[in-house]
Structure formats: structure tokens, C-alpha cells
Amino acid sequence: LAGLGLSTKVMLGLERGLPIVTNPHGATGYNVTQESGAQGMLLAPPSAHVEFARHVVNLMTNESLWNEVSANAIAHVLSQFSQLQLKDDLSGLLQQAFSYRQSRI
């Protein structure tokens, strides 16, 4: 099945500090707003094979870029998917549901 949510492969890589090279579809659900690696991912358009390869080569040959994107990957996962963040998100959804229910009574 495809398109059912977050890619587990991407999540496991990010949480371990592995820089991710993907296209926008592969980043779906990860709140990636920048293509520069600031959130642990380098994005290339779906059909831009040369750009995708360039990102991979740059990561493999530039240690400082690798280290920067790696640190950003870990920070992004902690800020977006930590237990505390998930608890806050769930609490917000439950409050919205309760408010909606109250408005219907």
C-alpha cells in the first residue's frame, strides 16, 4: 500500500541523523518547508534525476554539509515527533473534538 502516511524509512533515517535525499512526495507528512537541508532533507523535483544525484554526491563528498544536515535531521524529528509533541498534538485534537461536540448540543 502506498500513500498511507509517513514513510517509516525516512523517520528511522532522520532520527539516526542520516541526511535524506528525496522528492516532495517522499517528504510528505514531515513538515519540511525548506529544500536546503535545514530540516534534515534535501529535496529534488520528482523528475530531476541530475539534481537528486548532485545532492547525494554533495553529501558524500562534503563532510561539513553531511554533519550540518545530520544534526538538522535529529533536531527536526525531536521538534516534530517527540512524545511530548505528539501528546500536545493529540490533546489539541481532543479539545477540538470536545468543543465541536459541545457546540452541537
C-alpha positions in Angstrom: 0.0 0.0 0.0 1.3 3.5 -0.8 0.3 6.9 0.4 -0.9 5.9 3.8 1.2 8.3 5.9 4.7 8.9 7.0 7.5 6.8 5.5 9.0 4.7 8.2 12.3 4.5 6.3 12.5 8.3 6.3 11.6 8.6 10.0 14.2 6.0 11.0 16.9 7.7 9.0 16.1 11.2 10.3 16.1 10.0 14.0 19.5 8.5 13.5 20.9 11.6 11.9 21.0 10.2 8.4 20.6 13.0 5.8 17.7 12.2 3.5 17.6 13.0 -0.2 14.1 12.6 -1.6 11.5 14.3 -3.7 8.5 16.3 -2.2 6.4 13.1 -2.2 8.9 11.3 0.0 8.8 14.3 2.4 5.0 14.2 2.8 4.0 14.5 6.4 7.3 15.7 7.7 6.6 19.4 7.7 9.6 20.1 5.5 9.4 23.8 4.5 12.9 24.2 3.1 14.9 22.4 0.5 18.3 23.4 1.9 18.7 20.5 4.4 17.7 22.7 7.3 15.2 20.0 8.4 17.4 17.0 7.6 16.2 16.6 4.0 17.5 17.7 0.6 14.6 17.8 -1.9 14.8 17.4 -5.6 11.8 17.7 -8.0 10.3 14.3 -9.0 11.9 14.1 -12.4 15.2 16.0 -11.6 17.5 13.0 -11.6 20.6 15.0 -12.0 19.7 17.3 -9.1 18.9 14.3 -7.0 22.3 12.7 -7.8 24.1 16.1 -7.1 22.6 16.2 -3.6 23.8 12.6 -3.0 27.3 13.4 -4.3 27.5 16.7 -2.3 26.6 14.8 0.9 29.1 12.1 0.3 32.0 14.4 -0.5 31.3 17.4 1.9 31.7 16.3 5.5 30.6 19.7 6.9 27.4 19.5 4.8 26.8 16.0 6.0 27.3 17.0 9.6 25.0 20.0 9.3 22.2 18.2 7.6 22.6 15.2 10.1 22.2 17.5 13.1 19.2 19.2 11.5 17.6 15.8 10.9 17.8 14.9 14.6 16.6 18.3 15.7 13.6 18.2 13.3 12.5 14.8 14.5 12.7 15.8 18.1 10.8 19.0 17.5 8.0 17.4 15.4 7.7 13.8 16.6 8.8 13.6 20.2 6.4 12.0 22.7 5.7 15.5 24.2 4.9 17.0 20.8 2.6 14.0 19.9 0.9 14.4 23.3 0.3 18.1 22.6 -1.0 17.4 19.1 -3.4 14.7 20.4 -4.5 17.0 23.3 -5.3 19.7 20.8 -7.3 17.4 18.6 -9.3 16.1 21.5 -10.0 19.7 22.6 -11.3 20.5 19.1 -13.5 17.4 19.1 -14.9 18.2 22.5 -15.6 21.9 21.5 -17.3 20.7 18.3 -19.4 18.2 20.3 -20.4 20.9 22.8 -21.4 23.3 20.0 -23.7 20.6 18.5 -25.6 20.0 21.8 
